[in-house]
Amino acid sequence: MLIKSTHNHASLKYLFNDDNKFQFQKNKLHEICPYVAMYPPKLVNKLIKTFTKEGDLIYDPFSGRGTTLLEARIAKRQAYASDLNPLSFVITKAKSRNLDKSKILARIEQLENKYSHYKFQLNRKDYDYMKTYFSKNVYHQLCFIKNELGRKWKKLNDIDTFILSCFLGILHGPTRKDGTSLFLSISMSNTNAMSKNYVDNYVKKHHLHFPINENIFEKLKEKIEKVFCEKKLPIGNVKMKDAKKCHQIFNKKFDCIMTSPPYLNIFNYTRENWIRLWLLDYKKDNLNKAIKLDDNHKYKEYKSFLVEFLNSAYKALKINGKLIMIIGDVENKYKFLNLWQEIKNDVKFKLKEHYIDPRANNKSTRKNGSKAGRATKVDNICVFVK
Ligand SMILES: C[S@@+](CC[C@H](N)C(=O)[O-])C[C@H]1O[C@@H](n2cnc3c(N)ncnc32)[C@H](O)[C@@H]1O
């Protein structure tokens, strides 16, 4: 249940108190690939249904794993999304189209055939690093996928984007007790990419082995069985762009921007995903330079970042459009409402309604990295109007 913290608004009175009555069916596509985020589809679905109507244009400029885009499509809204992280771009794009499963399977067969004739040249340095995570056989297959799809992520067609996204989803994760796995790596987290040292020590201590089935195409097909959605939904639009200029990205005015910007220096969206970004041909040591996100600011720069984003979002909205922003508090010192007091004179929006979601301090917050202790105890749901 969400708690309304300011203003009384009749139409919303009962909205967040009906958790038991609320029917929500999670779409299989949500499961393509995990991503560090606290933005539950059920909440997004509720917000979309409360604040928008069928056919409305909804935009998420920090799309992450594409939750808003997919929920907007399901609710028959026109969905738009962007993010500056290539990983997010690929995952969100994979959720934006209606695809034909037989064509996906035919393409996998084609890739598998090509792999059987593939002349592999080992990059010794890369392999020495990656051999902590993948067996040699899996590493070879992944290098093939990296070559065929990963490094071409910007220009792939919809089917290849979907296949790549499913590979990103099975790249690393836990092994079952019987030694089989849905994932390609040594047993590890399927959200965060752990450091080599940590994994090496863990493997030694627990005598871990690589998963039994080493055919990555078979595991890919298993994944596709799990996530493929037959239902035809309105098509979504996805770009890789900076949210600070979100009014210039789609050349449209939106009814609603629904989004969750990075919280103050809590997650490093590239470092936490370095193995997945490796498959997209990014180098671990160069991530911060190659992909410049707004996820690593000090308080003062963070405020400027939010002001810049909010002013751009203002321009991207129709005259009666709304911005719905989910944003967490970071320690007691950095409560969003306090921050808002400091920046509100630099922003044209009015904060019309504010809710808090005390469930935000959930498991995923705690397990996500060393800064978890500073992470949000509550999420703020803010409704801004012009
Ligand atoms: C809190 S996450 C969004 C999570 C998303 N709501 C979901 O369900 O997965 C914040 C996102 O902002 C992105 N990001 C950071 N700086 C950005 C910028 N300047 N422009 C666009 N996206 C940015 C990160 O890549 C990350 O995906």
The ligand as a Gaussian input file, in Angstrom:
#p B3LYP/6-31G(d) Opt

LIG

0 1
 C       16.447000       4.187000     -11.906000
 S       17.012000       3.629000     -13.458000
 C       15.556000       3.472000     -14.370000
 C       14.943000       2.160000     -14.087000
 C       13.722000       1.876000     -14.917000
 N       12.603000       2.656000     -14.444000
 C       13.405000       0.389000     -14.897000
 O       12.294000      -0.008000     -14.611000
 O       14.294000      -0.388000     -15.196000
 C       17.796000       5.039000     -14.094000
 C       18.236000       4.930000     -15.547000
 O       18.752000       6.185000     -15.938000
 C       19.722000       5.966000     -16.928000
 N       20.468000       7.222000     -17.073000
 C       21.396000       7.775000     -16.263000
 N       21.760000       8.991000     -16.717000
 C       21.019000       9.221000     -17.836000
 C       20.899000      10.312000     -18.741000
 N       21.620000      11.436000     -18.604000
 N       20.033000      10.213000     -19.768000
 C       19.283000       9.093000     -19.931000
 N       19.360000       8.021000     -19.121000
 C       20.208000       8.086000     -18.081000
 C       20.486000       4.760000     -16.441000
 O       21.126000       4.123000     -17.520000
 C       19.344000       3.930000     -15.836000
 O       18.878000       3.021000     -16.798000

